[in-house]
Amino acid sequence: MSDEQRDIEHLPVPYLALDDSLNPVSASREAWRMFGVRVPLSPAREDWATLADALANKRELIAMVGASTLRLRHVGSTDRFVWRDGERLFAVTVVVLPGITGSDLRYGVCFEDKTAQTLYDRERENARRYLEATLDSLPAGVTVTDADLRITNMNRAETDFLKSVGAAGSLPDLAGRSAPDVYAMFPECAEAWNRARSDVLSGGQSIEHTMTATVADGTIRRRAVSIAPLRQAEERIAGTIRVSEDITERERMAAELRDAEAMAARFEAVQGVVATLNHEINNALTSVLGNAEMLRMLWDRTEPEARQAMLVDIHAQAEKIAEVTNRLLTLKDIRVERYLDDTKYGDDQLIVWQPDSE
């Protein structure tokens, strides 16, 4: 075994030393294994021939190494390329070695397995694309910043919103810009971003607020905004994530619901007023009709004083009916008031109305 072979035999990477004809003259044990050749205890001539045959079968590799040697002119100069062997990927470095005792130049070829790193990079890129596609499918606007509140990512819903209010609306235009500057046109947002430095980035809390924006067609839109800390490994806060949702229709429907509830309450009050008036009028009518019927049937047998008392009662009840009718004509407002002491009065309601002359 030559001194050179002894020096490189136990290198932790596949390494070959080739002569000017690209035949192996020394190799590390990892190189023998990489080309599928049994590692000999003491390489003999036939062993090197086996390794040379295995290397020759990698025609693409030999061609690429040969092309590198043509570009290299001086001892120590290097060339690099990427070689794919089936499912494995290698970064290959070719370096010019000095000859031995005046012989022709030799070449060292070192292989670095990049398969795992490539798979990791590919999975990370796929995950990034999947995340971006997921964010773009969300109806809510999402803005991501770093620890300096500079924009690093933004989904389509948020860029579309910024376009609608006349701001720059594409991620390449916004990436790297200060989020407080981008949202400075909205006072609510400016105040929230100022708080985010202490509350979110330093304190790890979330901030919620609402904002009002006028879009290009002149309509006013309302949005609910939340700014939360973006955490990475070891719970370190690396930035913020801002979620913005259009709540214009939600607030409109809530207002309509409140109006409908108020109308229902007024209708309930009207029903109560009608019942109350009906009760008062019916009581008065019952008295009038009763007295009138008694006078009609018993006029001749009734004393004058009794007839006079009945007539007075009829007149009083008629005035009461007139008063109730007048209150109805001058009705201004109706509301329902529940008694405070339900244990004393139960669920009874007091119907209250106000005449215009109050």
VOGU-3710 file (C-alpha; in Angstrom, 3 decimals, decimal comma):
1> msdeqrdieh> 0,000/0,000/0,000  1,438/3,367/-1,031  1,888/6,230/1,391  -0,765/8,212/-0,486  -3,257/5,370/-0,237  -2,505/5,042/3,473  -3,102/8,782/3,972  -6,521/8,921/2,290  -7,802/5,419/3,097  -9,842/6,482/6,117
11> lpvpylaldd> -11,194/9,785/4,887  -14,887/10,121/5,943  -15,949/11,058/2,390  -15,705/9,302/-0,987  -12,404/10,448/-2,522  -10,543/9,289/-5,633  -7,145/10,152/-6,993  -7,041/9,704/-10,809  -4,108/9,698/-13,175  -3,990/11,632/-16,404
21> slnpvsasre> -6,008/8,845/-18,095  -8,687/9,088/-15,393  -7,812/5,712/-13,915  -7,924/5,434/-10,100  -4,548/5,275/-8,354  -5,823/5,676/-4,773  -9,186/5,874/-3,083  -10,791/6,163/0,313  -12,806/3,268/1,689  -15,965/5,354/1,250
31> awrmfgvrvp> -15,191/5,649/-2,470  -14,921/1,861/-2,862  -18,290/1,479/-1,119  -19,936/4,224/-3,174  -19,081/2,417/-6,429  -20,216/-0,942/-5,045  -16,801/-2,566/-4,855  -15,698/-4,623/-1,858  -13,069/-2,777/0,114  -9,820/-4,776/-0,098
41> lsparedwat> -7,496/-5,158/2,884  -4,501/-4,301/0,714  -5,415/-3,123/-2,806  -3,714/-5,185/-5,523  -3,539/-4,580/-9,246  -6,714/-6,582/-9,902  -8,564/-4,651/-7,208  -7,771/-1,336/-8,882  -8,907/-2,822/-12,176  -12,267/-3,687/-10,573
51> ladalankre> -12,630/-0,152/-9,241  -11,632/1,268/-12,663  -14,318/-0,844/-14,341  -16,939/0,309/-11,843  -15,911/3,903/-12,441  -15,986/3,439/-16,216  -19,590/2,236/-15,972  -20,515/5,691/-14,681  -20,169/7,217/-18,140  -21,876/10,463/-17,282
61> liamvgastl> -19,542/10,971/-14,320  -16,433/10,194/-16,401  -17,576/12,653/-19,061  -18,139/15,385/-16,492  -14,787/14,752/-14,779  -13,084/14,775/-18,173  -14,714/18,103/-19,025  -13,464/19,509/-15,716  -9,887/18,393/-16,362  -9,937/20,239/-19,668
71> rlrhvgstdr> -10,791/23,449/-17,829  -8,088/23,019/-15,200  -4,526/24,113/-15,968  -2,596/24,617/-12,724  -1,962/22,616/-9,576  -4,539/23,538/-6,936  -7,158/24,817/-9,382  -10,637/23,342/-8,859  -13,872/22,783/-10,709  -17,274/21,789/-9,339
81> fvwrdgerlf> -20,385/20,175/-10,752  -23,466/18,231/-9,621  -23,826/14,553/-10,498  -26,996/12,505/-10,042  -26,541/8,774/-9,535  -30,002/7,211/-9,567  -31,861/8,714/-6,616  -28,714/10,135/-5,047  -27,276/13,555/-5,709  -23,602/14,465/-5,280
91> avtvvvlpgi> -21,685/17,724/-5,314  -18,392/16,790/-7,000  -15,161/18,761/-6,667  -12,219/18,120/-9,012  -8,808/19,495/-7,991  -5,468/19,325/-9,786  -2,845/17,423/-7,746  0,902/17,651/-8,274  2,495/14,742/-10,074  4,739/12,245/-8,313
101> tgsdlrygvc> 8,447/12,490/-9,220  7,860/14,362/-12,426  4,904/12,326/-13,635  1,879/13,838/-15,345  -0,670/15,764/-13,340  -3,184/13,872/-11,295  -6,677/14,804/-10,229  -8,408/14,471/-6,894  -12,175/13,897/-7,030  -14,203/14,400/-3,878
111> fedktaqtly> -17,898/13,479/-3,599  -20,299/15,168/-1,176  -23,669/13,450/-0,825  -26,393/16,117/-1,087  -29,334/13,708/-1,277  -30,670/14,325/2,225  -30,150/18,077/1,983  -31,866/18,163/-1,404  -34,832/16,190/-0,088  -35,038/18,522/2,913
121> drerenarry> -34,895/21,608/0,703  -37,528/20,114/-1,577  -39,857/19,315/1,322  -39,331/22,772/2,772  -40,117/24,366/-0,587  -43,232/22,216/-0,953  -44,304/23,186/2,559  -43,734/26,849/1,751  -45,811/26,618/-1,420  -48,553/24,723/0,405
131> leatldslpa> -48,599/27,379/3,131  -48,795/30,183/0,568  -51,618/28,401/-1,278  -53,458/27,909/2,025  -53,067/31,564/2,966  -54,250/32,685/-0,471  -57,395/30,571/-0,108  -58,382/32,294/3,145  -61,055/35,023/2,899  -59,316/36,953/5,692
141> gvtvtdadlr> -56,290/39,117/4,969  -52,988/37,916/6,462  -49,808/39,972/6,888  -46,608/38,528/8,374  -43,753/40,706/9,649  -40,348/40,128/11,184  -39,206/41,414/14,567  -38,588/44,864/13,037  -42,208/44,979/11,757  -41,049/44,661/8,156
151> itnmnraetd> -43,386/42,715/5,878  -42,155/39,236/4,960  -45,356/37,715/3,573  -48,918/38,689/2,699  -51,770/36,701/1,189  -53,932/37,621/-1,799  -56,932/38,798/0,237  -54,836/41,453/1,980  -53,058/42,641/-1,178  -56,452/42,919/-2,892
161> flksvgaags> -57,730/45,021/0,011  -54,715/47,337/-0,183  -55,269/47,715/-3,927  -58,903/48,657/-3,290  -57,849/51,578/-1,066  -55,155/52,820/-3,442  -52,055/51,367/-1,747  -49,403/49,157/-3,329  -51,042/45,812/-3,718  -48,506/43,156/-4,693
171> lpdlagrsap> -46,136/41,244/-2,449  -42,965/42,199/-4,378  -43,866/45,868/-3,842  -44,560/45,341/-0,140  -41,923/42,823/0,949  -39,343/44,464/3,148  -41,390/47,602/3,764  -42,303/48,780/7,240  -45,840/47,605/8,145  -46,574/50,793/10,153
181> dvyamfpeca> -45,735/52,837/7,030  -47,893/50,683/4,740  -50,935/51,029/7,040  -50,226/54,638/8,084  -53,302/55,876/6,143  -55,537/54,258/8,763  -55,278/55,948/12,197  -56,550/52,846/14,016  -53,851/50,705/12,388  -51,072/53,218/13,052
191> eawnrarsdv> -51,942/53,238/16,745  -52,099/49,409/16,837  -48,684/49,004/15,173  -47,159/51,384/17,714  -48,586/49,228/20,506  -47,383/46,054/18,763  -43,744/46,865/19,483  -44,287/46,609/23,229  -47,420/44,498/23,619  -46,859/41,883/20,893
201> lsggqsieht> -43,112/41,680/20,232  -41,999/42,245/23,823  -45,019/41,208/25,874  -46,250/38,296/23,749  -49,833/39,560/23,846  -52,370/39,994/21,048  -53,975/43,257/19,923  -57,481/43,537/18,505  -59,128/46,583/16,969  -61,491/47,636/14,186
211> mtatvadgti> -60,784/49,938/11,270  -62,793/51,857/8,672  -61,710/52,139/5,037  -63,210/53,791/1,962  -62,590/51,662/-1,136  -62,285/52,795/-4,728  -66,026/52,632/-5,497  -66,788/54,943/-2,564  -68,285/52,345/-0,237  -67,204/52,230/3,389
221> rrravsiapl> -65,873/48,928/4,661  -65,346/47,861/8,252  -62,634/45,356/9,210  -61,786/43,526/12,425  -58,021/43,234/12,960  -55,937/41,044/15,250  -52,134/41,254/15,628  -50,577/38,238/17,378  -46,971/37,186/18,108  -45,324/34,834/15,613
231> rqaeeriagt> -43,330/32,287/17,591  -40,532/30,008/16,423  -38,390/27,450/18,205  -38,108/27,743/21,979  -41,116/30,073/21,987  -38,955/32,914/20,669  -41,022/35,714/19,135  -39,696/36,171/15,608  -42,301/38,641/14,373  -46,041/39,222/14,141
241> irvsediter> -48,982/37,845/12,187  -51,850/40,216/11,427  -55,296/38,891/10,454  -57,860/41,294/8,981  -61,480/40,294/8,306  -64,240/42,274/6,591  -67,120/42,664/9,055  -69,203/45,196/7,085  -72,032/42,762/6,328  -71,862/41,272/9,815
251> ermaaelrda> -72,310/44,697/11,424  -75,095/45,560/8,956  -76,958/42,352/9,790  -76,445/42,962/13,511  -77,937/46,459/13,123  -80,899/45,035/11,196  -81,393/42,449/13,934  -81,405/45,169/16,577  -83,962/47,144/14,530  -86,119/44,027/14,162
261> eamaarfeav> -85,932/43,373/17,895  -86,892/46,997/18,614  -89,814/46,714/16,194  -90,917/43,473/17,846  -90,761/45,185/21,231  -92,865/48,068/19,934  -95,355/45,634/18,448  -95,556/43,900/21,810  -96,163/47,273/23,438  -98,903/48,093/20,920
271> qgvvatlnhe> -100,542/44,765/21,675  -100,430/45,655/25,356  -101,914/49,093/24,699  -104,711/47,586/22,635  -105,477/45,072/25,377  -105,444/47,800/28,017  -107,671/50,143/26,007  -109,988/47,302/25,125  -110,306/46,434/28,808  -111,017/50,030/29,845
281> innaltsvlg> -113,521/50,625/27,048  -115,276/47,282/27,597  -115,650/47,989/31,308  -117,155/51,411/30,584  -119,438/50,026/27,855  -120,612/47,246/30,133  -121,629/49,821/32,735  -123,349/52,020/30,144  -125,219/49,140/28,553  -126,211/47,717/31,921
291> naemlrmlwd> -127,612/50,992/33,197  -129,367/51,698/29,894  -130,984/48,271/29,850  -132,178/48,630/33,428  -133,648/52,073/32,681  -135,413/50,712/29,602  -136,928/47,769/31,413  -137,629/49,321/34,831  -138,186/52,982/34,051  -141,731/53,113/35,454
301> rtepearqam> -140,845/51,149/38,592  -137,619/53,040/39,366  -137,520/55,957/41,739  -136,462/59,302/40,188  -133,351/59,422/42,385  -132,254/55,966/41,201  -132,936/56,902/37,565  -130,839/60,047/38,093  -127,934/58,028/39,569  -128,008/55,626/36,592
311> lvdihaqaek> -127,961/58,510/34,139  -125,033/60,114/35,966  -123,111/56,831/35,826  -123,859/56,485/32,100  -122,544/59,998/31,535  -119,396/59,324/33,581  -118,667/56,115/31,706  -119,209/57,871/28,376  -116,704/60,574/29,389  -114,250/57,838/30,357
321> iaevtnrllt> -114,592/56,265/26,915  -114,058/59,676/25,319  -110,942/60,223/27,459  -109,494/56,855/26,460  -110,197/57,570/22,786  -108,554/60,985/23,089  -105,446/59,423/24,606  -105,255/57,046/21,679  -105,545/59,908/19,175  -102,755/61,884/20,856
331> lkdirveryl> -100,423/58,851/21,263  -96,770/59,817/20,730  -94,622/56,954/22,057  -95,130/53,446/23,377  -92,705/51,429/25,395  -92,748/48,376/27,630  -91,340/48,652/31,127  -90,887/45,639/33,396  -91,221/46,067/37,133  -87,873/45,949/38,933
341> ddtkygddql> -89,103/43,811/41,835  -90,154/40,638/40,010  -90,571/38,795/43,332  -93,283/41,268/44,258  -94,964/41,897/40,950  -93,997/38,828/38,902  -93,606/39,325/35,145  -96,325/41,981/34,841  -95,664/44,749/32,343  -96,548/48,415/32,546
351> ivwqpdse> -97,706/49,933/29,271  -96,605/53,571/29,104  -97,513/56,106/26,437  -96,782/59,776/26,041  -99,235/62,243/24,477  -97,955/65,090/22,315  -99,149/67,634/24,862  -96,774/66,366/27,585
//
